[in-house]
Amino acid sequence: MSKHICSKCMEVFDGPVEEDRCPKCGARSPQFLDFENSDRRLKEEVPRVLAERKEAGLDGLVGGLDAVIINTEPALQKAASEELLRFTGHEFDEAFQDPQYKTVVLKMEGSADILVRSRLNGENPFRDLNIQPKSKHLPNTRLETLVFRTTDLEKYVSIQSSRGVSFLTDDIIDGEKYSFIQTAPSRFTGNSLGFIQWHGKGGDYKTLGSELMDWDLPKPDLGHLENIKYLDHAATRIKAEDRDAAILEFIKLTNYDFDFAIFVKVFNSITSVARLSKSDFAMVFTSGISPYVSEEVSGPTEKFVHNYGTRVHHLAFQTEDIEDTYSALVEDGMEFLIELVGSPDEGLKQTFTQPAKNTLIVNEYIHRYGDFDGFFTKSNVAVLTEATGKQ
């Protein structure tokens, strides 16, 4: 079915649409255009969102990423944790249980933490998002939450609640070591954003009701794992018609800004990057230029969303000695969607793994050379986009 967009409010609708009045904004006789993404509206809207964020008193309240929370099927939690230990530089810190979750904490100095969880009780607010053709066999599995630090959580929640933001709990969760809250899953990305204020040093995720578990997950003694460093970025796959809304929502909820986008028209795909600073974790959004049509016609990005739903597609890790590290990972049994792409002359090299069987998450290993001050190159993005079609 075709999609149309109102030329006044820019809302996207399934076609056909009556020409006399927009069903969203009520404009009489608007011009309905065939929907296709561009940067025009986004570049108009971002300055307005940034100004509103500043006026609301949100500037400076939210910092960089402290953790990602990956939920798994209970029977696969330990295997998922071991998978991450074997193919990233993160190490086992501890495992604990509280009334709601079992949690494994993986850490690496200079990087956001990785929390691998399974639910013990209560409804899963993400479950419906996971029931897709290629993900329904793991109905509780996805990277659910990206956790950002804040200096004043009470102020943040007060402001955002007044702006209509919905949170999963009515109140801030106060613990001995931190205070925490997270948003309801986004209707555009399927992600939740968590916000944490540490009381003291930080990094201890246990609550007063937590009990340590006797899990001891050793780090494999593999020298190449020392080359896999910090979490560089995460990339979320989203619907074409939700691209602008997803990026603007993220900017409203954090102190990030839209940086740039790379259009790969041959694969009907856009990769958009939001950044806090050049040295911080970046958030990437990949969407179609035009919406999904069919498995035969649509490009790799829309097909991924159709098959897996909107979700974080990959986690990217800065990697030293990337050629040798890639070879060692292959020898250790890691399977890849594509070989290394890029070169020192182009400024970077990257690769994608096959999705992990216990989390469905792809690992990206990335290395930027010398004085390369960019983030991606268009040639690499095009080749990596094509590779996702193998999923």
BALOBA-1460 file (C-alpha; in Angstrom, 3 decimals):
// residues 391
<rec num="1" residu="m" x="0.000" y="0.000" z="0.000"/>
<rec num="2" residu="s" x="1.313" y="3.470" z="-0.852"/>
<rec num="3" residu="k" x="2.080" y="6.095" z="1.776"/>
<rec num="4" residu="h" x="1.268" y="9.789" z="1.612"/>
<rec num="5" residu="i" x="2.405" y="12.768" z="3.661"/>
<rec num="6" residu="c" x="0.472" y="15.965" z="4.438"/>
<rec num="7" residu="s" x="2.394" y="18.983" z="3.136"/>
<rec num="8" residu="k" x="1.343" y="21.031" z="6.197"/>
<rec num="9" residu="c" x="1.794" y="18.851" z="9.312"/>
<rec num="10" residu="m" x="4.033" y="16.236" z="7.621"/>
<rec num="11" residu="e" x="2.027" y="13.331" z="9.091"/>
<rec num="12" residu="v" x="2.332" y="10.100" z="7.103"/>
<rec num="13" residu="f" x="-0.801" y="8.139" z="6.155"/>
<rec num="14" residu="d" x="-1.613" y="4.935" z="4.368"/>
<rec num="15" residu="g" x="-3.048" y="5.839" z="0.988"/>
<rec num="16" residu="p" x="-5.349" y="6.657" z="-0.572"/>
<rec num="17" residu="v" x="-6.198" y="9.820" z="1.397"/>
<rec num="18" residu="e" x="-9.195" y="12.083" z="0.861"/>
<rec num="19" residu="e" x="-8.043" y="15.424" z="-0.531"/>
<rec num="20" residu="d" x="-10.471" y="17.731" z="1.304"/>
<rec num="21" residu="r" x="-9.070" y="17.581" z="4.865"/>
<rec num="22" residu="c" x="-5.991" y="16.165" z="6.582"/>
<rec num="23" residu="p" x="-7.081" y="13.573" z="9.177"/>
<rec num="24" residu="k" x="-4.255" y="14.669" z="11.505"/>
<rec num="25" residu="c" x="-4.074" y="18.478" z="11.461"/>
<rec num="26" residu="g" x="-7.456" y="19.225" z="9.897"/>
<rec num="27" residu="a" x="-6.015" y="21.436" z="7.177"/>
<rec num="28" residu="r" x="-8.461" y="21.946" z="4.332"/>
<rec num="29" residu="s" x="-7.373" y="20.802" z="0.887"/>
<rec num="30" residu="p" x="-3.763" y="20.061" z="1.824"/>
<rec num="31" residu="q" x="-1.419" y="18.760" z="-0.834"/>
<rec num="32" residu="f" x="-0.804" y="15.076" z="-0.179"/>
<rec num="33" residu="l" x="2.618" y="14.038" z="-1.456"/>
<rec num="34" residu="d" x="4.024" y="10.561" z="-2.007"/>
<rec num="35" residu="f" x="6.081" y="9.898" z="1.120"/>
<rec num="36" residu="e" x="9.864" y="9.786" z="0.798"/>
<rec num="37" residu="n" x="12.430" y="10.754" z="3.420"/>
<rec num="38" residu="s" x="14.718" y="13.745" z="3.050"/>
<rec num="39" residu="d" x="16.625" y="15.928" z="5.519"/>
<rec num="40" residu="r" x="14.527" y="19.008" z="4.818"/>
<rec num="41" residu="r" x="11.955" y="18.661" z="7.582"/>
<rec num="42" residu="l" x="14.455" y="17.242" z="10.086"/>
<rec num="43" residu="k" x="16.825" y="20.177" z="9.644"/>
<rec num="44" residu="e" x="13.913" y="22.551" z="10.140"/>
<rec num="45" residu="e" x="12.657" y="20.791" z="13.255"/>
<rec num="46" residu="v" x="15.932" y="20.129" z="15.106"/>
<rec num="47" residu="p" x="16.672" y="23.819" z="15.940"/>
<rec num="48" residu="r" x="13.130" y="24.194" z="17.290"/>
<rec num="49" residu="v" x="13.474" y="21.087" z="19.462"/>
<rec num="50" residu="l" x="16.856" y="22.240" z="20.776"/>
<rec num="51" residu="a" x="15.424" y="25.661" z="21.648"/>
<rec num="52" residu="e" x="12.467" y="24.077" z="23.462"/>
<rec num="53" residu="r" x="14.817" y="21.753" z="25.326"/>
<rec num="54" residu="k" x="16.911" y="24.697" z="26.497"/>
<rec num="55" residu="e" x="13.883" y="26.771" z="27.469"/>
<rec num="56" residu="a" x="12.497" y="23.854" z="29.496"/>
<rec num="57" residu="g" x="15.710" y="23.722" z="31.543"/>
<rec num="58" residu="l" x="16.892" y="20.352" z="30.253"/>
<rec num="59" residu="d" x="20.266" y="21.396" z="28.850"/>
<rec num="60" residu="g" x="23.081" y="19.883" z="30.880"/>
<rec num="61" residu="l" x="20.845" y="17.456" z="32.783"/>
<rec num="62" residu="v" x="21.600" y="14.326" z="30.735"/>
<rec num="63" residu="g" x="25.104" y="13.071" z="30.006"/>
<rec num="64" residu="g" x="26.515" y="10.081" z="28.161"/>
<rec num="65" residu="l" x="25.624" y="6.414" z="28.141"/>
<rec num="66" residu="d" x="26.280" y="4.425" z="31.319"/>
<rec num="67" residu="a" x="24.779" y="1.056" z="30.378"/>
<rec num="68" residu="v" x="22.702" y="-0.971" z="27.965"/>
<rec num="69" residu="i" x="20.178" y="-3.513" z="29.222"/>
<rec num="70" residu="i" x="19.680" y="-6.651" z="27.148"/>
<rec num="71" residu="n" x="16.788" y="-8.871" z="28.191"/>
<rec num="72" residu="t" x="16.933" y="-12.568" z="27.322"/>
<rec num="73" residu="e" x="14.909" y="-15.722" z="27.714"/>
<rec num="74" residu="p" x="15.611" y="-17.030" z="31.249"/>
<rec num="75" residu="a" x="17.066" y="-20.314" z="29.963"/>
<rec num="76" residu="l" x="19.462" y="-18.423" z="27.663"/>
<rec num="77" residu="q" x="20.696" y="-15.718" z="30.035"/>
<rec num="78" residu="k" x="23.919" y="-17.454" z="31.016"/>
<rec num="79" residu="a" x="24.682" y="-18.465" z="27.414"/>
<rec num="80" residu="a" x="24.014" y="-14.899" z="26.231"/>
<rec num="81" residu="s" x="26.418" y="-13.554" z="28.848"/>
<rec num="82" residu="e" x="29.098" y="-16.079" z="27.862"/>
<rec num="83" residu="e" x="28.605" y="-15.124" z="24.221"/>
<rec num="84" residu="l" x="29.324" y="-11.474" z="25.035"/>
<rec num="85" residu="l" x="32.334" y="-12.407" z="27.157"/>
<rec num="86" residu="r" x="33.774" y="-14.413" z="24.268"/>
<rec num="87" residu="f" x="33.316" y="-11.804" z="21.560"/>
<rec num="88" residu="t" x="33.752" y="-8.424" z="23.310"/>
<rec num="89" residu="g" x="36.316" y="-6.899" z="25.653"/>
<rec num="90" residu="h" x="33.865" y="-6.740" z="28.554"/>
<rec num="91" residu="e" x="34.464" y="-8.877" z="31.639"/>
<rec num="92" residu="f" x="32.175" y="-10.463" z="34.214"/>
<rec num="93" residu="d" x="31.658" y="-8.266" z="37.262"/>
<rec num="94" residu="e" x="28.839" y="-9.901" z="39.220"/>
<rec num="95" residu="a" x="25.430" y="-11.541" z="39.003"/>
<rec num="96" residu="f" x="22.518" y="-10.859" z="41.330"/>
<rec num="97" residu="q" x="18.833" y="-11.498" z="41.741"/>
<rec num="98" residu="d" x="16.053" y="-9.256" z="43.020"/>
<rec num="99" residu="p" x="12.289" y="-9.837" z="43.094"/>
<rec num="100" residu="q" x="11.906" y="-8.842" z="39.437"/>
<rec num="101" residu="y" x="15.114" y="-9.794" z="37.601"/>
<rec num="102" residu="k" x="18.224" y="-11.869" z="37.408"/>
<rec num="103" residu="t" x="21.033" y="-9.583" z="36.240"/>
<rec num="104" residu="v" x="24.549" y="-10.234" z="34.966"/>
<rec num="105" residu="v" x="26.831" y="-7.181" z="34.921"/>
<rec num="106" residu="l" x="29.616" y="-7.002" z="32.333"/>
<rec num="107" residu="k" x="32.125" y="-4.170" z="32.580"/>
<rec num="108" residu="m" x="35.094" y="-2.659" z="30.817"/>
<rec num="109" residu="e" x="37.002" y="0.421" z="31.912"/>
<rec num="110" residu="g" x="36.196" y="3.381" z="29.682"/>
<rec num="111" residu="s" x="33.031" y="1.817" z="28.280"/>
<rec num="112" residu="a" x="29.345" y="1.686" z="29.033"/>
<rec num="113" residu="d" x="28.364" y="-1.418" z="31.015"/>
<rec num="114" residu="i" x="26.328" y="-4.277" z="29.556"/>
<rec num="115" residu="l" x="23.550" y="-5.679" z="31.769"/>
<rec num="116" residu="v" x="22.146" y="-9.029" z="30.680"/>
<rec num="117" residu="r" x="18.793" y="-9.666" z="32.320"/>
<rec num="118" residu="s" x="15.890" y="-12.070" z="32.472"/>
<rec num="119" residu="r" x="12.505" y="-11.359" z="34.033"/>
<rec num="120" residu="l" x="11.336" y="-13.400" z="37.003"/>
<rec num="121" residu="n" x="7.804" y="-12.016" z="37.150"/>
<rec num="122" residu="g" x="5.588" y="-9.206" z="35.946"/>
<rec num="123" residu="e" x="4.477" y="-8.297" z="32.446"/>
<rec num="124" residu="n" x="7.011" y="-7.641" z="29.743"/>
<rec num="125" residu="p" x="6.129" y="-4.253" z="28.160"/>
<rec num="126" residu="f" x="8.397" y="-5.073" z="25.197"/>
<rec num="127" residu="r" x="6.971" y="-8.512" z="24.389"/>
<rec num="128" residu="d" x="4.563" y="-7.456" z="21.630"/>
<rec num="129" residu="l" x="7.427" y="-5.700" z="19.842"/>
<rec num="130" residu="n" x="9.314" y="-9.001" z="19.636"/>
<rec num="131" residu="i" x="6.596" y="-11.063" z="17.968"/>
<rec num="132" residu="q" x="7.858" y="-10.754" z="14.406"/>
<rec num="133" residu="p" x="8.542" y="-13.417" z="11.745"/>
<rec num="134" residu="k" x="12.227" y="-13.880" z="12.632"/>
<rec num="135" residu="s" x="12.180" y="-12.914" z="16.318"/>
<rec num="136" residu="k" x="9.014" y="-14.516" z="17.696"/>
<rec num="137" residu="h" x="10.953" y="-17.627" z="18.746"/>
<rec num="138" residu="l" x="12.633" y="-15.377" z="21.357"/>
<rec num="139" residu="p" x="9.621" y="-13.384" z="22.603"/>
<rec num="140" residu="n" x="11.435" y="-11.814" z="25.563"/>
<rec num="141" residu="t" x="14.741" y="-11.048" z="23.861"/>
<rec num="142" residu="r" x="15.976" y="-7.648" z="22.742"/>
<rec num="143" residu="l" x="18.200" y="-4.779" z="23.788"/>
<rec num="144" residu="e" x="15.472" y="-2.994" z="25.725"/>
<rec num="145" residu="t" x="17.014" y="0.013" z="27.435"/>
<rec num="146" residu="l" x="19.840" y="2.496" z="26.942"/>
<rec num="147" residu="v" x="20.723" y="4.089" z="30.293"/>
<rec num="148" residu="f" x="22.062" y="7.652" z="30.418"/>
<rec num="149" residu="r" x="23.422" y="9.390" z="33.490"/>
<rec num="150" residu="t" x="21.812" y="12.525" z="34.886"/>
<rec num="151" residu="t" x="22.832" y="15.001" z="37.556"/>
<rec num="152" residu="d" x="19.307" y="15.718" z="38.857"/>
<rec num="153" residu="l" x="16.813" y="12.959" z="38.154"/>
<rec num="154" residu="e" x="13.968" y="14.541" z="40.122"/>
<rec num="155" residu="k" x="14.221" y="17.740" z="38.082"/>
<rec num="156" residu="y" x="14.493" y="15.787" z="34.838"/>
<rec num="157" residu="v" x="11.382" y="13.705" z="35.543"/>
<rec num="158" residu="s" x="9.392" y="16.741" z="36.631"/>
<rec num="159" residu="i" x="10.187" y="18.619" z="33.427"/>
<rec num="160" residu="q" x="9.673" y="15.707" z="31.068"/>
<rec num="161" residu="s" x="6.427" y="14.634" z="32.743"/>
<rec num="162" residu="s" x="5.081" y="18.146" z="32.175"/>
<rec num="163" residu="r" x="6.042" y="17.735" z="28.509"/>
<rec num="164" residu="g" x="3.991" y="14.555" z="28.195"/>
<rec num="165" residu="v" x="6.746" y="11.943" z="28.499"/>
<rec num="166" residu="s" x="5.514" y="8.562" z="29.805"/>
<rec num="167" residu="f" x="7.614" y="6.471" z="32.178"/>
<rec num="168" residu="l" x="7.276" y="2.784" z="33.039"/>
<rec num="169" residu="t" x="6.866" y="3.532" z="36.742"/>
<rec num="170" residu="d" x="4.800" y="6.237" z="38.424"/>
<rec num="171" residu="d" x="7.714" y="7.225" z="40.632"/>
<rec num="172" residu="i" x="11.484" y="7.306" z="40.565"/>
<rec num="173" residu="i" x="13.018" y="4.060" z="41.840"/>
<rec num="174" residu="d" x="15.250" y="5.103" z="44.744"/>
<rec num="175" residu="g" x="17.977" y="2.783" z="45.927"/>
<rec num="176" residu="e" x="20.952" y="3.039" z="48.217"/>
<rec num="177" residu="k" x="23.450" y="3.560" z="45.374"/>
<rec num="178" residu="y" x="21.335" y="5.257" z="42.697"/>
<rec num="179" residu="s" x="17.975" y="6.603" z="41.593"/>
<rec num="180" residu="f" x="16.520" y="5.395" z="38.302"/>
<rec num="181" residu="i" x="13.599" y="5.679" z="35.923"/>
<rec num="182" residu="q" x="12.978" y="4.640" z="32.333"/>
<rec num="183" residu="t" x="10.589" y="5.677" z="29.617"/>
<rec num="184" residu="a" x="7.873" y="3.500" z="28.163"/>
<rec num="185" residu="p" x="9.026" y="1.764" z="24.956"/>
<rec num="186" residu="s" x="9.044" y="4.213" z="22.069"/>
<rec num="187" residu="r" x="6.417" y="3.647" z="19.397"/>
<rec num="188" residu="f" x="9.023" y="4.710" z="16.834"/>
<rec num="189" residu="t" x="12.072" y="2.675" z="17.915"/>
<rec num="190" residu="g" x="10.850" y="0.089" z="20.418"/>
<rec num="191" residu="n" x="13.627" y="1.294" z="22.737"/>
<rec num="192" residu="s" x="13.302" y="2.570" z="26.279"/>
<rec num="193" residu="l" x="15.665" y="5.232" z="27.599"/>
<rec num="194" residu="g" x="16.757" y="4.913" z="31.207"/>
<rec num="195" residu="f" x="18.087" y="7.746" z="33.362"/>
<rec num="196" residu="i" x="20.276" y="7.120" z="36.381"/>
<rec num="197" residu="q" x="21.610" y="9.411" z="39.091"/>
<rec num="198" residu="w" x="24.400" y="7.868" z="41.104"/>
<rec num="199" residu="h" x="24.743" y="8.474" z="44.833"/>
<rec num="200" residu="g" x="28.500" y="8.281" z="45.152"/>
<rec num="201" residu="k" x="30.996" y="6.529" z="42.877"/>
<rec num="202" residu="g" x="28.513" y="4.683" z="40.702"/>
<rec num="203" residu="g" x="28.566" y="1.375" z="38.882"/>
<rec num="204" residu="d" x="26.822" y="-0.791" z="41.499"/>
<rec num="205" residu="y" x="23.411" y="-1.806" z="40.120"/>
<rec num="206" residu="k" x="22.223" y="-3.863" z="43.102"/>
<rec num="207" residu="t" x="19.290" y="-2.697" z="45.179"/>
<rec num="208" residu="l" x="18.507" y="-3.329" z="48.840"/>
<rec num="209" residu="g" x="16.507" y="-6.403" z="47.817"/>
<rec num="210" residu="s" x="19.289" y="-7.915" z="45.697"/>
<rec num="211" residu="e" x="21.066" y="-11.169" z="46.483"/>
<rec num="212" residu="l" x="24.310" y="-12.195" z="44.828"/>
<rec num="213" residu="m" x="24.112" y="-15.342" z="42.685"/>
<rec num="214" residu="d" x="26.877" y="-17.934" z="42.633"/>
<rec num="215" residu="w" x="27.524" y="-17.490" z="38.918"/>
<rec num="216" residu="d" x="31.193" y="-17.195" z="38.050"/>
<rec num="217" residu="l" x="31.569" y="-16.541" z="34.335"/>
<rec num="218" residu="p" x="35.252" y="-16.605" z="33.382"/>
<rec num="219" residu="k" x="36.675" y="-14.462" z="30.617"/>
<rec num="220" residu="p" x="38.097" y="-16.661" z="27.836"/>
<rec num="221" residu="d" x="41.873" y="-16.512" z="27.743"/>
<rec num="222" residu="l" x="42.077" y="-15.163" z="24.189"/>
<rec num="223" residu="g" x="44.659" y="-12.474" z="23.497"/>
<rec num="224" residu="h" x="42.740" y="-10.771" z="20.696"/>
<rec num="225" residu="l" x="39.936" y="-9.794" z="23.090"/>
<rec num="226" residu="e" x="42.266" y="-7.130" z="24.511"/>
<rec num="227" residu="n" x="41.920" y="-5.337" z="21.164"/>
<rec num="228" residu="i" x="38.136" y="-4.987" z="21.485"/>
<rec num="229" residu="k" x="37.548" y="-1.788" z="23.388"/>
<rec num="230" residu="y" x="34.662" y="0.496" z="24.342"/>
<rec num="231" residu="l" x="31.106" y="0.601" z="23.057"/>
<rec num="232" residu="d" x="31.275" y="3.145" z="20.232"/>
<rec num="233" residu="h" x="27.665" y="3.323" z="19.071"/>
<rec num="234" residu="a" x="24.385" y="1.449" z="18.808"/>
<rec num="235" residu="a" x="22.224" y="1.372" z="15.689"/>
<rec num="236" residu="t" x="18.448" y="1.063" z="15.726"/>
<rec num="237" residu="r" x="16.470" y="-0.026" z="12.671"/>
<rec num="238" residu="i" x="13.208" y="1.898" z="12.263"/>
<rec num="239" residu="k" x="10.405" y="2.342" z="9.741"/>
<rec num="240" residu="a" x="10.947" y="4.881" z="6.974"/>
<rec num="241" residu="e" x="7.892" y="6.906" z="7.950"/>
<rec num="242" residu="d" x="9.087" y="7.155" z="11.591"/>
<rec num="243" residu="r" x="12.646" y="8.316" z="10.881"/>
<rec num="244" residu="d" x="12.212" y="12.014" z="11.681"/>
<rec num="245" residu="a" x="9.983" y="11.355" z="14.697"/>
<rec num="246" residu="a" x="12.436" y="8.808" z="16.160"/>
<rec num="247" residu="i" x="15.417" y="11.158" z="15.926"/>
<rec num="248" residu="l" x="13.505" y="14.155" z="17.289"/>
<rec num="249" residu="e" x="12.165" y="12.055" z="20.185"/>
<rec num="250" residu="f" x="15.688" y="10.972" z="21.120"/>
<rec num="251" residu="i" x="16.924" y="14.573" z="21.027"/>
<rec num="252" residu="k" x="14.020" y="15.689" z="23.220"/>
<rec num="253" residu="l" x="14.830" y="13.047" z="25.830"/>
<rec num="254" residu="t" x="18.624" y="13.500" z="25.929"/>
<rec num="255" residu="n" x="21.188" y="16.244" z="25.358"/>
<rec num="256" residu="y" x="22.153" y="14.749" z="21.989"/>
<rec num="257" residu="d" x="21.976" y="16.609" z="18.669"/>
<rec num="258" residu="f" x="21.430" y="15.444" z="15.091"/>
<rec num="259" residu="d" x="24.812" y="15.306" z="13.366"/>
<rec num="260" residu="f" x="24.467" y="14.008" z="9.806"/>
<rec num="261" residu="a" x="22.835" y="11.411" z="7.574"/>
<rec num="262" residu="i" x="24.098" y="9.218" z="4.759"/>
<rec num="263" residu="f" x="21.582" y="8.317" z="2.030"/>
<rec num="264" residu="v" x="22.219" y="5.041" z="0.184"/>
<rec num="265" residu="k" x="19.620" y="5.258" z="-2.564"/>
<rec num="266" residu="v" x="20.609" y="2.014" z="-4.274"/>
<rec num="267" residu="f" x="19.461" y="0.133" z="-1.142"/>
<rec num="268" residu="n" x="16.673" y="2.591" z="-0.213"/>
<rec num="269" residu="s" x="18.336" y="3.318" z="3.137"/>
<rec num="270" residu="i" x="19.357" y="6.251" z="5.339"/>
<rec num="271" residu="t" x="21.822" y="6.069" z="8.217"/>
<rec num="272" residu="s" x="21.407" y="9.025" z="10.609"/>
<rec num="273" residu="v" x="23.730" y="9.855" z="13.509"/>
<rec num="274" residu="a" x="22.982" y="11.722" z="16.757"/>
<rec num="275" residu="r" x="25.910" y="12.718" z="18.970"/>
<rec num="276" residu="l" x="26.585" y="14.282" z="22.357"/>
<rec num="277" residu="s" x="30.194" y="15.018" z="21.446"/>
<rec num="278" residu="k" x="32.814" y="13.449" z="19.190"/>
<rec num="279" residu="s" x="34.227" y="11.460" z="22.108"/>
<rec num="280" residu="d" x="30.930" y="10.097" z="23.484"/>
<rec num="281" residu="f" x="28.827" y="7.087" z="22.565"/>
<rec num="282" residu="a" x="26.763" y="7.858" z="19.462"/>
<rec num="283" residu="m" x="23.220" y="6.822" z="18.586"/>
<rec num="284" residu="v" x="22.552" y="5.706" z="15.029"/>
<rec num="285" residu="f" x="19.167" y="5.341" z="13.330"/>
<rec num="286" residu="t" x="18.799" y="3.430" z="10.068"/>
<rec num="287" residu="s" x="15.577" y="3.586" z="8.084"/>
<rec num="288" residu="g" x="14.280" y="3.240" z="4.561"/>
<rec num="289" residu="i" x="13.999" y="6.266" z="2.313"/>
<rec num="290" residu="s" x="10.564" y="5.023" z="1.335"/>
<rec num="291" residu="p" x="8.440" y="2.470" z="3.232"/>
<rec num="292" residu="y" x="8.386" y="-1.327" z="3.046"/>
<rec num="293" residu="v" x="6.570" y="-2.778" z="0.046"/>
<rec num="294" residu="s" x="7.456" y="-6.477" z="-0.130"/>
<rec num="295" residu="e" x="10.289" y="-8.956" z="0.356"/>
<rec num="296" residu="e" x="10.905" y="-8.884" z="-3.391"/>
<rec num="297" residu="v" x="10.983" y="-5.088" z="-3.818"/>
<rec num="298" residu="s" x="12.177" y="-3.597" z="-0.537"/>
<rec num="299" residu="g" x="15.774" y="-3.036" z="0.509"/>
<rec num="300" residu="p" x="17.703" y="-4.625" z="3.400"/>
<rec num="301" residu="t" x="16.684" y="-2.053" z="6.029"/>
<rec num="302" residu="e" x="12.919" y="-2.275" z="5.503"/>
<rec num="303" residu="k" x="13.126" y="-6.071" z="5.270"/>
<rec num="304" residu="f" x="14.965" y="-6.226" z="8.598"/>
<rec num="305" residu="v" x="12.249" y="-4.143" z="10.282"/>
<rec num="306" residu="h" x="9.552" y="-6.276" z="8.683"/>
<rec num="307" residu="n" x="11.195" y="-9.500" z="9.903"/>
<rec num="308" residu="y" x="12.537" y="-8.454" z="13.319"/>
<rec num="309" residu="g" x="10.576" y="-5.324" z="14.187"/>
<rec num="310" residu="t" x="12.032" y="-1.990" z="15.203"/>
<rec num="311" residu="r" x="14.959" y="-2.694" z="17.518"/>
<rec num="312" residu="v" x="18.663" y="-2.170" z="18.101"/>
<rec num="313" residu="h" x="20.330" y="-4.005" z="15.227"/>
<rec num="314" residu="h" x="23.957" y="-3.834" z="16.351"/>
<rec num="315" residu="l" x="26.408" y="-2.740" z="18.994"/>
<rec num="316" residu="a" x="29.684" y="-1.343" z="17.651"/>
<rec num="317" residu="f" x="32.971" y="-1.753" z="19.493"/>
<rec num="318" residu="q" x="36.129" y="0.246" z="18.849"/>
<rec num="319" residu="t" x="38.728" y="-2.332" z="17.826"/>
<rec num="320" residu="e" x="42.517" y="-2.091" z="17.659"/>
<rec num="321" residu="d" x="44.628" y="-4.234" z="15.268"/>
<rec num="322" residu="i" x="41.361" y="-4.922" z="13.506"/>
<rec num="323" residu="e" x="42.780" y="-7.126" z="10.746"/>
<rec num="324" residu="d" x="44.426" y="-9.553" z="13.196"/>
<rec num="325" residu="t" x="41.438" y="-9.360" z="15.545"/>
<rec num="326" residu="y" x="39.045" y="-10.209" z="12.718"/>
<rec num="327" residu="s" x="41.165" y="-13.207" z="11.721"/>
<rec num="328" residu="a" x="41.339" y="-14.428" z="15.326"/>
<rec num="329" residu="l" x="37.566" y="-14.097" z="15.757"/>
<rec num="330" residu="v" x="37.004" y="-16.141" z="12.604"/>
<rec num="331" residu="e" x="39.375" y="-18.801" z="13.910"/>
<rec num="332" residu="d" x="37.467" y="-18.829" z="17.195"/>
<rec num="333" residu="g" x="34.217" y="-19.588" z="15.392"/>
<rec num="334" residu="m" x="32.651" y="-16.163" z="14.970"/>
<rec num="335" residu="e" x="30.575" y="-15.949" z="11.787"/>
<rec num="336" residu="f" x="30.312" y="-12.709" z="9.853"/>
<rec num="337" residu="l" x="27.803" y="-11.128" z="7.487"/>
<rec num="338" residu="i" x="30.675" y="-9.528" z="5.587"/>
<rec num="339" residu="e" x="34.458" y="-9.401" z="5.591"/>
<rec num="340" residu="l" x="36.294" y="-6.248" z="6.683"/>
<rec num="341" residu="v" x="35.412" y="-3.222" z="4.544"/>
<rec num="342" residu="g" x="37.292" y="0.067" z="4.244"/>
<rec num="343" residu="s" x="40.988" y="0.902" z="4.361"/>
<rec num="344" residu="p" x="43.498" y="3.184" z="6.105"/>
<rec num="345" residu="d" x="43.289" y="5.545" z="3.118"/>
<rec num="346" residu="e" x="39.518" y="5.824" z="3.571"/>
<rec num="347" residu="g" x="39.978" y="6.371" z="7.308"/>
<rec num="348" residu="l" x="38.294" y="3.330" z="8.825"/>
<rec num="349" residu="k" x="37.566" y="-0.386" z="8.651"/>
<rec num="350" residu="q" x="34.397" y="-2.136" z="9.828"/>
<rec num="351" residu="t" x="32.611" y="-5.465" z="9.773"/>
<rec num="352" residu="f" x="29.309" y="-7.010" z="10.927"/>
<rec num="353" residu="t" x="28.942" y="-10.399" z="12.611"/>
<rec num="354" residu="q" x="26.032" y="-12.721" z="12.141"/>
<rec num="355" residu="p" x="23.344" y="-11.969" z="14.759"/>
<rec num="356" residu="a" x="24.058" y="-13.669" z="18.081"/>
<rec num="357" residu="k" x="21.775" y="-16.670" z="18.520"/>
<rec num="358" residu="n" x="20.952" y="-15.816" z="22.156"/>
<rec num="359" residu="t" x="20.333" y="-12.059" z="21.789"/>
<rec num="360" residu="l" x="19.743" y="-11.470" z="18.038"/>
<rec num="361" residu="i" x="22.245" y="-8.595" z="18.250"/>
<rec num="362" residu="v" x="24.939" y="-8.076" z="15.614"/>
<rec num="363" residu="n" x="28.416" y="-7.023" z="16.755"/>
<rec num="364" residu="e" x="30.185" y="-4.392" z="14.709"/>
<rec num="365" residu="y" x="33.945" y="-4.082" z="15.042"/>
<rec num="366" residu="i" x="35.212" y="-0.684" z="13.909"/>
<rec num="367" residu="h" x="38.585" y="1.018" z="13.726"/>
<rec num="368" residu="r" x="39.201" y="4.644" z="12.733"/>
<rec num="369" residu="y" x="42.722" y="5.419" z="11.548"/>
<rec num="370" residu="g" x="45.008" y="8.310" z="12.437"/>
<rec num="371" residu="d" x="43.511" y="11.763" z="12.055"/>
<rec num="372" residu="f" x="40.238" y="10.581" z="10.492"/>
<rec num="373" residu="d" x="37.699" y="12.903" z="12.105"/>
<rec num="374" residu="g" x="34.579" y="11.515" z="10.483"/>
<rec num="375" residu="f" x="32.231" y="8.896" z="11.841"/>
<rec num="376" residu="f" x="31.363" y="6.783" z="8.780"/>
<rec num="377" residu="t" x="32.086" y="6.815" z="5.069"/>
<rec num="378" residu="k" x="29.333" y="6.483" z="2.487"/>
<rec num="379" residu="s" x="31.054" y="3.548" z="0.759"/>
<rec num="380" residu="n" x="31.283" y="1.537" z="3.993"/>
<rec num="381" residu="v" x="27.689" y="2.308" z="4.945"/>
<rec num="382" residu="a" x="26.471" y="1.113" z="1.550"/>
<rec num="383" residu="v" x="28.332" y="-2.206" z="1.750"/>
<rec num="384" residu="l" x="27.296" y="-2.853" z="5.363"/>
<rec num="385" residu="t" x="23.672" y="-2.010" z="4.546"/>
<rec num="386" residu="e" x="23.716" y="-4.556" z="1.751"/>
<rec num="387" residu="a" x="25.179" y="-7.161" z="4.136"/>
<rec num="388" residu="t" x="22.199" y="-6.894" z="6.490"/>
<rec num="389" residu="g" x="20.103" y="-8.384" z="3.729"/>
<rec num="390" residu="k" x="21.689" y="-11.748" z="4.594"/>
<rec num="391" residu="q" x="19.784" y="-11.801" z="7.887"/>
